[in-house]
Amino acid sequence: MRTWFITGGTPGGFGLVYAEAALAQGDQVAVTARRPAELREWAEPYGDRVLVLQLDVTDSDQVRTAVAAAEERFGGIDVLVNSAGRGWYGSIEGAPTRRSAARSTSTCSPSSR
């Protein structure tokens, strides 16, 4: 059994499609959303195999807290899916700060890599 950490768990979005596929193969999932209450009903049938966490991926402290909660609950993270949407039209070099653009790829703890 693998543990998935999936950002962008918006109802009707790609995040929940990935989560449902993982759950269908017997894995466990930590799924994040800016409004986690919207996922309560969806998560119920899966019981302890799903952990719904509040997360705004632009907030580094929230990212660290969510990753720590998933690791504590499931003992680690095997698969990371970043499906949280944030539009940027243009090149990465044109981002307000390169660090903020690259932040989502480096916020998981070493045990998650």
Phi and psi restraints in degrees (range 20) as a CNS / XPLOR table:
assign (resid 1 and name C) (resid 2 and name N)
       (resid 2 and name CA) (resid 2 and name C) 1.0 -105.0 20.0 2
assign (resid 2 and name N) (resid 2 and name CA)
       (resid 2 and name C) (resid 3 and name N) 1.0 157.1 20.0 2
assign (resid 2 and name C) (resid 3 and name N)
       (resid 3 and name CA) (resid 3 and name C) 1.0 -110.2 20.0 2
assign (resid 3 and name N) (resid 3 and name CA)
       (resid 3 and name C) (resid 4 and name N) 1.0 127.4 20.0 2
assign (resid 3 and name C) (resid 4 and name N)
       (resid 4 and name CA) (resid 4 and name C) 1.0 -106.3 20.0 2
assign (resid 4 and name N) (resid 4 and name CA)
       (resid 4 and name C) (resid 5 and name N) 1.0 140.4 20.0 2
assign (resid 4 and name C) (resid 5 and name N)
       (resid 5 and name CA) (resid 5 and name C) 1.0 -117.4 20.0 2
assign (resid 5 and name N) (resid 5 and name CA)
       (resid 5 and name C) (resid 6 and name N) 1.0 113.9 20.0 2
assign (resid 5 and name C) (resid 6 and name N)
       (resid 6 and name CA) (resid 6 and name C) 1.0 -122.7 20.0 2
assign (resid 6 and name N) (resid 6 and name CA)
       (resid 6 and name C) (resid 7 and name N) 1.0 121.1 20.0 2
assign (resid 6 and name C) (resid 7 and name N)
       (resid 7 and name CA) (resid 7 and name C) 1.0 -90.0 20.0 2
assign (resid 7 and name N) (resid 7 and name CA)
       (resid 7 and name C) (resid 8 and name N) 1.0 159.6 20.0 2
assign (resid 7 and name C) (resid 8 and name N)
       (resid 8 and name CA) (resid 8 and name C) 1.0 76.2 20.0 2
assign (resid 8 and name N) (resid 8 and name CA)
       (resid 8 and name C) (resid 9 and name N) 1.0 45.1 20.0 2
assign (resid 8 and name C) (resid 9 and name N)
       (resid 9 and name CA) (resid 9 and name C) 1.0 -81.4 20.0 2
assign (resid 9 and name N) (resid 9 and name CA)
       (resid 9 and name C) (resid 10 and name N) 1.0 54.0 20.0 2
assign (resid 9 and name C) (resid 10 and name N)
       (resid 10 and name CA) (resid 10 and name C) 1.0 -80.1 20.0 2
assign (resid 10 and name N) (resid 10 and name CA)
       (resid 10 and name C) (resid 11 and name N) 1.0 133.0 20.0 2
assign (resid 10 and name C) (resid 11 and name N)
       (resid 11 and name CA) (resid 11 and name C) 1.0 -53.5 20.0 2
assign (resid 11 and name N) (resid 11 and name CA)
       (resid 11 and name C) (resid 12 and name N) 1.0 128.0 20.0 2
assign (resid 11 and name C) (resid 12 and name N)
       (resid 12 and name CA) (resid 12 and name C) 1.0 86.8 20.0 2
assign (resid 12 and name N) (resid 12 and name CA)
       (resid 12 and name C) (resid 13 and name N) 1.0 0.1 20.0 2
assign (resid 12 and name C) (resid 13 and name N)
       (resid 13 and name CA) (resid 13 and name C) 1.0 -100.1 20.0 2
assign (resid 13 and name N) (resid 13 and name CA)
       (resid 13 and name C) (resid 14 and name N) 1.0 175.9 20.0 2
assign (resid 13 and name C) (resid 14 and name N)
       (resid 14 and name CA) (resid 14 and name C) 1.0 -62.6 20.0 2
assign (resid 14 and name N) (resid 14 and name CA)
       (resid 14 and name C) (resid 15 and name N) 1.0 -33.4 20.0 2
assign (resid 14 and name C) (resid 15 and name N)
       (resid 15 and name CA) (resid 15 and name C) 1.0 -56.0 20.0 2
assign (resid 15 and name N) (resid 15 and name CA)
       (resid 15 and name C) (resid 16 and name N) 1.0 -45.4 20.0 2
assign (resid 15 and name C) (resid 16 and name N)
       (resid 16 and name CA) (resid 16 and name C) 1.0 -73.2 20.0 2
assign (resid 16 and name N) (resid 16 and name CA)
       (resid 16 and name C) (resid 17 and name N) 1.0 -26.6 20.0 2
assign (resid 16 and name C) (resid 17 and name N)
       (resid 17 and name CA) (resid 17 and name C) 1.0 -64.7 20.0 2
assign (resid 17 and name N) (resid 17 and name CA)
       (resid 17 and name C) (resid 18 and name N) 1.0 -46.1 20.0 2
assign (resid 17 and name C) (resid 18 and name N)
       (resid 18 and name CA) (resid 18 and name C) 1.0 -61.4 20.0 2
assign (resid 18 and name N) (resid 18 and name CA)
       (resid 18 and name C) (resid 19 and name N) 1.0 -44.1 20.0 2
assign (resid 18 and name C) (resid 19 and name N)
       (resid 19 and name CA) (resid 19 and name C) 1.0 -60.6 20.0 2
assign (resid 19 and name N) (resid 19 and name CA)
       (resid 19 and name C) (resid 20 and name N) 1.0 -45.5 20.0 2
assign (resid 19 and name C) (resid 20 and name N)
       (resid 20 and name CA) (resid 20 and name C) 1.0 -65.0 20.0 2
assign (resid 20 and name N) (resid 20 and name CA)
       (resid 20 and name C) (resid 21 and name N) 1.0 -36.7 20.0 2
assign (resid 20 and name C) (resid 21 and name N)
       (resid 21 and name CA) (resid 21 and name C) 1.0 -65.5 20.0 2
assign (resid 21 and name N) (resid 21 and name CA)
       (resid 21 and name C) (resid 22 and name N) 1.0 -42.4 20.0 2
assign (resid 21 and name C) (resid 22 and name N)
       (resid 22 and name CA) (resid 22 and name C) 1.0 -64.5 20.0 2
assign (resid 22 and name N) (resid 22 and name CA)
       (resid 22 and name C) (resid 23 and name N) 1.0 -44.8 20.0 2
assign (resid 22 and name C) (resid 23 and name N)
       (resid 23 and name CA) (resid 23 and name C) 1.0 -64.7 20.0 2
assign (resid 23 and name N) (resid 23 and name CA)
       (resid 23 and name C) (resid 24 and name N) 1.0 -36.0 20.0 2
assign (resid 23 and name C) (resid 24 and name N)
       (resid 24 and name CA) (resid 24 and name C) 1.0 -63.8 20.0 2
assign (resid 24 and name N) (resid 24 and name CA)
       (resid 24 and name C) (resid 25 and name N) 1.0 -27.2 20.0 2
assign (resid 24 and name C) (resid 25 and name N)
       (resid 25 and name CA) (resid 25 and name C) 1.0 -96.0 20.0 2
assign (resid 25 and name N) (resid 25 and name CA)
       (resid 25 and name C) (resid 26 and name N) 1.0 11.7 20.0 2
assign (resid 25 and name C) (resid 26 and name N)
       (resid 26 and name CA) (resid 26 and name C) 1.0 91.3 20.0 2
assign (resid 26 and name N) (resid 26 and name CA)
       (resid 26 and name C) (resid 27 and name N) 1.0 7.3 20.0 2
assign (resid 26 and name C) (resid 27 and name N)
       (resid 27 and name CA) (resid 27 and name C) 1.0 -83.8 20.0 2
assign (resid 27 and name N) (resid 27 and name CA)
       (resid 27 and name C) (resid 28 and name N) 1.0 173.4 20.0 2
assign (resid 27 and name C) (resid 28 and name N)
       (resid 28 and name CA) (resid 28 and name C) 1.0 -114.1 20.0 2
assign (resid 28 and name N) (resid 28 and name CA)
       (resid 28 and name C) (resid 29 and name N) 1.0 153.6 20.0 2
assign (resid 28 and name C) (resid 29 and name N)
       (resid 29 and name CA) (resid 29 and name C) 1.0 -137.6 20.0 2
assign (resid 29 and name N) (resid 29 and name CA)
       (resid 29 and name C) (resid 30 and name N) 1.0 132.8 20.0 2
assign (resid 29 and name C) (resid 30 and name N)
       (resid 30 and name CA) (resid 30 and name C) 1.0 -103.9 20.0 2
assign (resid 30 and name N) (resid 30 and name CA)
       (resid 30 and name C) (resid 31 and name N) 1.0 118.1 20.0 2
assign (resid 30 and name C) (resid 31 and name N)
       (resid 31 and name CA) (resid 31 and name C) 1.0 -119.2 20.0 2
assign (resid 31 and name N) (resid 31 and name CA)
       (resid 31 and name C) (resid 32 and name N) 1.0 137.2 20.0 2
assign (resid 31 and name C) (resid 32 and name N)
       (resid 32 and name CA) (resid 32 and name C) 1.0 -113.2 20.0 2
assign (resid 32 and name N) (resid 32 and name CA)
       (resid 32 and name C) (resid 33 and name N) 1.0 152.3 20.0 2
assign (resid 32 and name C) (resid 33 and name N)
       (resid 33 and name CA) (resid 33 and name C) 1.0 -154.8 20.0 2
assign (resid 33 and name N) (resid 33 and name CA)
       (resid 33 and name C) (resid 34 and name N) 1.0 153.3 20.0 2
assign (resid 33 and name C) (resid 34 and name N)
       (resid 34 and name CA) (resid 34 and name C) 1.0 -69.8 20.0 2
assign (resid 34 and name N) (resid 34 and name CA)
       (resid 34 and name C) (resid 35 and name N) 1.0 -29.5 20.0 2
assign (resid 34 and name C) (resid 35 and name N)
       (resid 35 and name CA) (resid 35 and name C) 1.0 -124.7 20.0 2
assign (resid 35 and name N) (resid 35 and name CA)
       (resid 35 and name C) (resid 36 and name N) 1.0 81.1 20.0 2
assign (resid 35 and name C) (resid 36 and name N)
       (resid 36 and name CA) (resid 36 and name C) 1.0 -63.0 20.0 2
assign (resid 36 and name N) (resid 36 and name CA)
       (resid 36 and name C) (resid 37 and name N) 1.0 -23.7 20.0 2
assign (resid 36 and name C) (resid 37 and name N)
       (resid 37 and name CA) (resid 37 and name C) 1.0 -59.1 20.0 2
assign (resid 37 and name N) (resid 37 and name CA)
       (resid 37 and name C) (resid 38 and name N) 1.0 -27.3 20.0 2
assign (resid 37 and name C) (resid 38 and name N)
       (resid 38 and name CA) (resid 38 and name C) 1.0 -67.3 20.0 2
assign (resid 38 and name N) (resid 38 and name CA)
       (resid 38 and name C) (resid 39 and name N) 1.0 -15.4 20.0 2
assign (resid 38 and name C) (resid 39 and name N)
       (resid 39 and name CA) (resid 39 and name C) 1.0 -104.1 20.0 2
assign (resid 39 and name N) (resid 39 and name CA)
       (resid 39 and name C) (resid 40 and name N) 1.0 -2.3 20.0 2
assign (resid 39 and name C) (resid 40 and name N)
       (resid 40 and name CA) (resid 40 and name C) 1.0 -55.6 20.0 2
assign (resid 40 and name N) (resid 40 and name CA)
       (resid 40 and name C) (resid 41 and name N) 1.0 -52.2 20.0 2
assign (resid 40 and name C) (resid 41 and name N)
       (resid 41 and name CA) (resid 41 and name C) 1.0 -64.1 20.0 2
assign (resid 41 and name N) (resid 41 and name CA)
       (resid 41 and name C) (resid 42 and name N) 1.0 -40.4 20.0 2
assign (resid 41 and name C) (resid 42 and name N)
       (resid 42 and name CA) (resid 42 and name C) 1.0 -61.1 20.0 2
assign (resid 42 and name N) (resid 42 and name CA)
       (resid 42 and name C) (resid 43 and name N) 1.0 -40.9 20.0 2
assign (resid 42 and name C) (resid 43 and name N)
       (resid 43 and name CA) (resid 43 and name C) 1.0 -75.9 20.0 2
assign (resid 43 and name N) (resid 43 and name CA)
       (resid 43 and name C) (resid 44 and name N) 1.0 -28.1 20.0 2
assign (resid 43 and name C) (resid 44 and name N)
       (resid 44 and name CA) (resid 44 and name C) 1.0 -48.5 20.0 2
assign (resid 44 and name N) (resid 44 and name CA)
       (resid 44 and name C) (resid 45 and name N) 1.0 -48.6 20.0 2
assign (resid 44 and name C) (resid 45 and name N)
       (resid 45 and name CA) (resid 45 and name C) 1.0 -63.7 20.0 2
assign (resid 45 and name N) (resid 45 and name CA)
       (resid 45 and name C) (resid 46 and name N) 1.0 -19.0 20.0 2
assign (resid 45 and name C) (resid 46 and name N)
       (resid 46 and name CA) (resid 46 and name C) 1.0 -90.3 20.0 2
assign (resid 46 and name N) (resid 46 and name CA)
       (resid 46 and name C) (resid 47 and name N) 1.0 -9.5 20.0 2
assign (resid 46 and name C) (resid 47 and name N)
       (resid 47 and name CA) (resid 47 and name C) 1.0 57.6 20.0 2
assign (resid 47 and name N) (resid 47 and name CA)
       (resid 47 and name C) (resid 48 and name N) 1.0 -132.8 20.0 2
assign (resid 47 and name C) (resid 48 and name N)
       (resid 48 and name CA) (resid 48 and name C) 1.0 -72.2 20.0 2
assign (resid 48 and name N) (resid 48 and name CA)
       (resid 48 and name C) (resid 49 and name N) 1.0 -6.0 20.0 2
assign (resid 48 and name C) (resid 49 and name N)
       (resid 49 and name CA) (resid 49 and name C) 1.0 -80.4 20.0 2
assign (resid 49 and name N) (resid 49 and name CA)
       (resid 49 and name C) (resid 50 and name N) 1.0 -7.5 20.0 2
assign (resid 49 and name C) (resid 50 and name N)
       (resid 50 and name CA) (resid 50 and name C) 1.0 -124.3 20.0 2
assign (resid 50 and name N) (resid 50 and name CA)
       (resid 50 and name C) (resid 51 and name N) 1.0 134.5 20.0 2
assign (resid 50 and name C) (resid 51 and name N)
       (resid 51 and name CA) (resid 51 and name C) 1.0 -123.0 20.0 2
assign (resid 51 and name N) (resid 51 and name CA)
       (resid 51 and name C) (resid 52 and name N) 1.0 117.6 20.0 2
assign (resid 51 and name C) (resid 52 and name N)
       (resid 52 and name CA) (resid 52 and name C) 1.0 -98.8 20.0 2
assign (resid 52 and name N) (resid 52 and name CA)
       (resid 52 and name C) (resid 53 and name N) 1.0 127.6 20.0 2
assign (resid 52 and name C) (resid 53 and name N)
       (resid 53 and name CA) (resid 53 and name C) 1.0 -126.3 20.0 2
assign (resid 53 and name N) (resid 53 and name CA)
       (resid 53 and name C) (resid 54 and name N) 1.0 144.1 20.0 2
assign (resid 53 and name C) (resid 54 and name N)
       (resid 54 and name CA) (resid 54 and name C) 1.0 -79.2 20.0 2
assign (resid 54 and name N) (resid 54 and name CA)
       (resid 54 and name C) (resid 55 and name N) 1.0 134.1 20.0 2
assign (resid 54 and name C) (resid 55 and name N)
       (resid 55 and name CA) (resid 55 and name C) 1.0 -158.8 20.0 2
assign (resid 55 and name N) (resid 55 and name CA)
       (resid 55 and name C) (resid 56 and name N) 1.0 127.6 20.0 2
assign (resid 55 and name C) (resid 56 and name N)
       (resid 56 and name CA) (resid 56 and name C) 1.0 -107.5 20.0 2
assign (resid 56 and name N) (resid 56 and name CA)
       (resid 56 and name C) (resid 57 and name N) 1.0 110.5 20.0 2
assign (resid 56 and name C) (resid 57 and name N)
       (resid 57 and name CA) (resid 57 and name C) 1.0 -64.5 20.0 2
assign (resid 57 and name N) (resid 57 and name CA)
       (resid 57 and name C) (resid 58 and name N) 1.0 -9.7 20.0 2
assign (resid 57 and name C) (resid 58 and name N)
       (resid 58 and name CA) (resid 58 and name C) 1.0 -86.2 20.0 2
assign (resid 58 and name N) (resid 58 and name CA)
       (resid 58 and name C) (resid 59 and name N) 1.0 -2.9 20.0 2
assign (resid 58 and name C) (resid 59 and name N)
       (resid 59 and name CA) (resid 59 and name C) 1.0 -109.3 20.0 2
assign (resid 59 and name N) (resid 59 and name CA)
       (resid 59 and name C) (resid 60 and name N) 1.0 104.6 20.0 2
assign (resid 59 and name C) (resid 60 and name N)
       (resid 60 and name CA) (resid 60 and name C) 1.0 -58.8 20.0 2
assign (resid 60 and name N) (resid 60 and name CA)
       (resid 60 and name C) (resid 61 and name N) 1.0 -36.8 20.0 2
assign (resid 60 and name C) (resid 61 and name N)
       (resid 61 and name CA) (resid 61 and name C) 1.0 -65.1 20.0 2
assign (resid 61 and name N) (resid 61 and name CA)
       (resid 61 and name C) (resid 62 and name N) 1.0 -41.6 20.0 2
assign (resid 61 and name C) (resid 62 and name N)
       (resid 62 and name CA) (resid 62 and name C) 1.0 -64.7 20.0 2
assign (resid 62 and name N) (resid 62 and name CA)
       (resid 62 and name C) (resid 63 and name N) 1.0 -36.8 20.0 2
assign (resid 62 and name C) (resid 63 and name N)
       (resid 63 and name CA) (resid 63 and name C) 1.0 -62.8 20.0 2
assign (resid 63 and name N) (resid 63 and name CA)
       (resid 63 and name C) (resid 64 and name N) 1.0 -49.1 20.0 2
assign (resid 63 and name C) (resid 64 and name N)
       (resid 64 and name CA) (resid 64 and name C) 1.0 -60.2 20.0 2
assign (resid 64 and name N) (resid 64 and name CA)
       (resid 64 and name C) (resid 65 and name N) 1.0 -41.7 20.0 2
assign (resid 64 and name C) (resid 65 and name N)
       (resid 65 and name CA) (resid 65 and name C) 1.0 -64.6 20.0 2
assign (resid 65 and name N) (resid 65 and name CA)
       (resid 65 and name C) (resid 66 and name N) 1.0 -43.2 20.0 2
assign (resid 65 and name C) (resid 66 and name N)
       (resid 66 and name CA) (resid 66 and name C) 1.0 -65.9 20.0 2
assign (resid 66 and name N) (resid 66 and name CA)
       (resid 66 and name C) (resid 67 and name N) 1.0 -43.3 20.0 2
assign (resid 66 and name C) (resid 67 and name N)
       (resid 67 and name CA) (resid 67 and name C) 1.0 -62.4 20.0 2
assign (resid 67 and name N) (resid 67 and name CA)
       (resid 67 and name C) (resid 68 and name N) 1.0 -44.2 20.0 2
assign (resid 67 and name C) (resid 68 and name N)
       (resid 68 and name CA) (resid 68 and name C) 1.0 -62.2 20.0 2
assign (resid 68 and name N) (resid 68 and name CA)
       (resid 68 and name C) (resid 69 and name N) 1.0 -40.8 20.0 2
assign (resid 68 and name C) (resid 69 and name N)
       (resid 69 and name CA) (resid 69 and name C) 1.0 -64.0 20.0 2
assign (resid 69 and name N) (resid 69 and name CA)
       (resid 69 and name C) (resid 70 and name N) 1.0 -41.7 20.0 2
assign (resid 69 and name C) (resid 70 and name N)
       (resid 70 and name CA) (resid 70 and name C) 1.0 -65.6 20.0 2
assign (resid 70 and name N) (resid 70 and name CA)
       (resid 70 and name C) (resid 71 and name N) 1.0 -43.0 20.0 2
assign (resid 70 and name C) (resid 71 and name N)
       (resid 71 and name CA) (resid 71 and name C) 1.0 -65.0 20.0 2
assign (resid 71 and name N) (resid 71 and name CA)
       (resid 71 and name C) (resid 72 and name N) 1.0 -38.8 20.0 2
assign (resid 71 and name C) (resid 72 and name N)
       (resid 72 and name CA) (resid 72 and name C) 1.0 -66.0 20.0 2
assign (resid 72 and name N) (resid 72 and name CA)
       (resid 72 and name C) (resid 73 and name N) 1.0 -43.1 20.0 2
assign (resid 72 and name C) (resid 73 and name N)
       (resid 73 and name CA) (resid 73 and name C) 1.0 -70.0 20.0 2
assign (resid 73 and name N) (resid 73 and name CA)
       (resid 73 and name C) (resid 74 and name N) 1.0 -44.4 20.0 2
assign (resid 73 and name C) (resid 74 and name N)
       (resid 74 and name CA) (resid 74 and name C) 1.0 -108.6 20.0 2
assign (resid 74 and name N) (resid 74 and name CA)
       (resid 74 and name C) (resid 75 and name N) 1.0 -5.1 20.0 2
assign (resid 74 and name C) (resid 75 and name N)
       (resid 75 and name CA) (resid 75 and name C) 1.0 84.2 20.0 2
assign (resid 75 and name N) (resid 75 and name CA)
       (resid 75 and name C) (resid 76 and name N) 1.0 10.3 20.0 2
assign (resid 75 and name C) (resid 76 and name N)
       (resid 76 and name CA) (resid 76 and name C) 1.0 145.7 20.0 2
assign (resid 76 and name N) (resid 76 and name CA)
       (resid 76 and name C) (resid 77 and name N) 1.0 177.5 20.0 2
assign (resid 76 and name C) (resid 77 and name N)
       (resid 77 and name CA) (resid 77 and name C) 1.0 -130.0 20.0 2
assign (resid 77 and name N) (resid 77 and name CA)
       (resid 77 and name C) (resid 78 and name N) 1.0 128.0 20.0 2
assign (resid 77 and name C) (resid 78 and name N)
       (resid 78 and name CA) (resid 78 and name C) 1.0 -100.4 20.0 2
assign (resid 78 and name N) (resid 78 and name CA)
       (resid 78 and name C) (resid 79 and name N) 1.0 -33.6 20.0 2
assign (resid 78 and name C) (resid 79 and name N)
       (resid 79 and name CA) (resid 79 and name C) 1.0 -132.4 20.0 2
assign (resid 79 and name N) (resid 79 and name CA)
       (resid 79 and name C) (resid 80 and name N) 1.0 127.8 20.0 2
assign (resid 79 and name C) (resid 80 and name N)
       (resid 80 and name CA) (resid 80 and name C) 1.0 -111.8 20.0 2
assign (resid 80 and name N) (resid 80 and name CA)
       (resid 80 and name C) (resid 81 and name N) 1.0 125.4 20.0 2
assign (resid 80 and name C) (resid 81 and name N)
       (resid 81 and name CA) (resid 81 and name C) 1.0 -122.3 20.0 2
assign (resid 81 and name N) (resid 81 and name CA)
       (resid 81 and name C) (resid 82 and name N) 1.0 114.4 20.0 2
assign (resid 81 and name C) (resid 82 and name N)
       (resid 82 and name CA) (resid 82 and name C) 1.0 -98.8 20.0 2
assign (resid 82 and name N) (resid 82 and name CA)
       (resid 82 and name C) (resid 83 and name N) 1.0 94.0 20.0 2
assign (resid 82 and name C) (resid 83 and name N)
       (resid 83 and name CA) (resid 83 and name C) 1.0 -112.5 20.0 2
assign (resid 83 and name N) (resid 83 and name CA)
       (resid 83 and name C) (resid 84 and name N) 1.0 14.7 20.0 2
assign (resid 83 and name C) (resid 84 and name N)
       (resid 84 and name CA) (resid 84 and name C) 1.0 -68.5 20.0 2
assign (resid 84 and name N) (resid 84 and name CA)
       (resid 84 and name C) (resid 85 and name N) 1.0 132.8 20.0 2
assign (resid 84 and name C) (resid 85 and name N)
       (resid 85 and name CA) (resid 85 and name C) 1.0 -94.3 20.0 2
assign (resid 85 and name N) (resid 85 and name CA)
       (resid 85 and name C) (resid 86 and name N) 1.0 132.1 20.0 2
assign (resid 85 and name C) (resid 86 and name N)
       (resid 86 and name CA) (resid 86 and name C) 1.0 -150.1 20.0 2
assign (resid 86 and name N) (resid 86 and name CA)
       (resid 86 and name C) (resid 87 and name N) 1.0 113.7 20.0 2
assign (resid 86 and name C) (resid 87 and name N)
       (resid 87 and name CA) (resid 87 and name C) 1.0 -77.0 20.0 2
assign (resid 87 and name N) (resid 87 and name CA)
       (resid 87 and name C) (resid 88 and name N) 1.0 138.3 20.0 2
assign (resid 87 and name C) (resid 88 and name N)
       (resid 88 and name CA) (resid 88 and name C) 1.0 -142.2 20.0 2
assign (resid 88 and name N) (resid 88 and name CA)
       (resid 88 and name C) (resid 89 and name N) 1.0 120.6 20.0 2
assign (resid 88 and name C) (resid 89 and name N)
       (resid 89 and name CA) (resid 89 and name C) 1.0 -105.1 20.0 2
assign (resid 89 and name N) (resid 89 and name CA)
       (resid 89 and name C) (resid 90 and name N) 1.0 108.6 20.0 2
assign (resid 89 and name C) (resid 90 and name N)
       (resid 90 and name CA) (resid 90 and name C) 1.0 139.3 20.0 2
assign (resid 90 and name N) (resid 90 and name CA)
       (resid 90 and name C) (resid 91 and name N) 1.0 -174.7 20.0 2
assign (resid 90 and name C) (resid 91 and name N)
       (resid 91 and name CA) (resid 91 and name C) 1.0 -82.4 20.0 2
assign (resid 91 and name N) (resid 91 and name CA)
       (resid 91 and name C) (resid 92 and name N) 1.0 158.5 20.0 2
assign (resid 91 and name C) (resid 92 and name N)
       (resid 92 and name CA) (resid 92 and name C) 1.0 -62.5 20.0 2
assign (resid 92 and name N) (resid 92 and name CA)
       (resid 92 and name C) (resid 93 and name N) 1.0 -31.2 20.0 2
assign (resid 92 and name C) (resid 93 and name N)
       (resid 93 and name CA) (resid 93 and name C) 1.0 -65.5 20.0 2
assign (resid 93 and name N) (resid 93 and name CA)
       (resid 93 and name C) (resid 94 and name N) 1.0 -22.6 20.0 2
assign (resid 93 and name C) (resid 94 and name N)
       (resid 94 and name CA) (resid 94 and name C) 1.0 -88.9 20.0 2
assign (resid 94 and name N) (resid 94 and name CA)
       (resid 94 and name C) (resid 95 and name N) 1.0 -2.1 20.0 2
assign (resid 94 and name C) (resid 95 and name N)
       (resid 95 and name CA) (resid 95 and name C) 1.0 -62.5 20.0 2
assign (resid 95 and name N) (resid 95 and name CA)
       (resid 95 and name C) (resid 96 and name N) 1.0 149.9 20.0 2
assign (resid 95 and name C) (resid 96 and name N)
       (resid 96 and name CA) (resid 96 and name C) 1.0 -53.4 20.0 2
assign (resid 96 and name N) (resid 96 and name CA)
       (resid 96 and name C) (resid 97 and name N) 1.0 -40.5 20.0 2
assign (resid 96 and name C) (resid 97 and name N)
       (resid 97 and name CA) (resid 97 and name C) 1.0 -143.5 20.0 2
assign (resid 97 and name N) (resid 97 and name CA)
       (resid 97 and name C) (resid 98 and name N) 1.0 133.6 20.0 2
assign (resid 97 and name C) (resid 98 and name N)
       (resid 98 and name CA) (resid 98 and name C) 1.0 -62.2 20.0 2
assign (resid 98 and name N) (resid 98 and name CA)
       (resid 98 and name C) (resid 99 and name N) 1.0 -35.2 20.0 2
assign (resid 98 and name C) (resid 99 and name N)
       (resid 99 and name CA) (resid 99 and name C) 1.0 -60.1 20.0 2
assign (resid 99 and name N) (resid 99 and name CA)
       (resid 99 and name C) (resid 100 and name N) 1.0 -44.0 20.0 2
assign (resid 99 and name C) (resid 100 and name N)
       (resid 100 and name CA) (resid 100 and name C) 1.0 -66.7 20.0 2
assign (resid 100 and name N) (resid 100 and name CA)
       (resid 100 and name C) (resid 101 and name N) 1.0 -33.6 20.0 2
assign (resid 100 and name C) (resid 101 and name N)
       (resid 101 and name CA) (resid 101 and name C) 1.0 -69.6 20.0 2
assign (resid 101 and name N) (resid 101 and name CA)
       (resid 101 and name C) (resid 102 and name N) 1.0 -33.0 20.0 2
assign (resid 101 and name C) (resid 102 and name N)
       (resid 102 and name CA) (resid 102 and name C) 1.0 -92.6 20.0 2
assign (resid 102 and name N) (resid 102 and name CA)
       (resid 102 and name C) (resid 103 and name N) 1.0 -9.4 20.0 2
assign (resid 102 and name C) (resid 103 and name N)
       (resid 103 and name CA) (resid 103 and name C) 1.0 -55.1 20.0 2
assign (resid 103 and name N) (resid 103 and name CA)
       (resid 103 and name C) (resid 104 and name N) 1.0 -40.7 20.0 2
assign (resid 103 and name C) (resid 104 and name N)
       (resid 104 and name CA) (resid 104 and name C) 1.0 -65.0 20.0 2
assign (resid 104 and name N) (resid 104 and name CA)
       (resid 104 and name C) (resid 105 and name N) 1.0 -18.9 20.0 2
assign (resid 104 and name C) (resid 105 and name N)
       (resid 105 and name CA) (resid 105 and name C) 1.0 -89.5 20.0 2
assign (resid 105 and name N) (resid 105 and name CA)
       (resid 105 and name C) (resid 106 and name N) 1.0 -7.2 20.0 2
assign (resid 105 and name C) (resid 106 and name N)
       (resid 106 and name CA) (resid 106 and name C) 1.0 -128.3 20.0 2
assign (resid 106 and name N) (resid 106 and name CA)
       (resid 106 and name C) (resid 107 and name N) 1.0 17.8 20.0 2
assign (resid 106 and name C) (resid 107 and name N)
       (resid 107 and name CA) (resid 107 and name C) 1.0 -95.8 20.0 2
assign (resid 107 and name N) (resid 107 and name CA)
       (resid 107 and name C) (resid 108 and name N) 1.0 -12.0 20.0 2
assign (resid 107 and name C) (resid 108 and name N)
       (resid 108 and name CA) (resid 108 and name C) 1.0 -76.0 20.0 2
assign (resid 108 and name N) (resid 108 and name CA)
       (resid 108 and name C) (resid 109 and name N) 1.0 149.7 20.0 2
assign (resid 108 and name C) (resid 109 and name N)
       (resid 109 and name CA) (resid 109 and name C) 1.0 -70.4 20.0 2
assign (resid 109 and name N) (resid 109 and name CA)
       (resid 109 and name C) (resid 110 and name N) 1.0 164.0 20.0 2
assign (resid 109 and name C) (resid 110 and name N)
       (resid 110 and name CA) (resid 110 and name C) 1.0 -55.8 20.0 2
assign (resid 110 and name N) (resid 110 and name CA)
       (resid 110 and name C) (resid 111 and name N) 1.0 -31.8 20.0 2
assign (resid 110 and name C) (resid 111 and name N)
       (resid 111 and name CA) (resid 111 and name C) 1.0 -70.7 20.0 2
assign (resid 111 and name N) (resid 111 and name CA)
       (resid 111 and name C) (resid 112 and name N) 1.0 -13.2 20.0 2
assign (resid 111 and name C) (resid 112 and name N)
       (resid 112 and name CA) (resid 112 and name C) 1.0 -93.4 20.0 2
assign (resid 112 and name N) (resid 112 and name CA)
       (resid 112 and name C) (resid 113 and name N) 1.0 -7.0 20.0 2
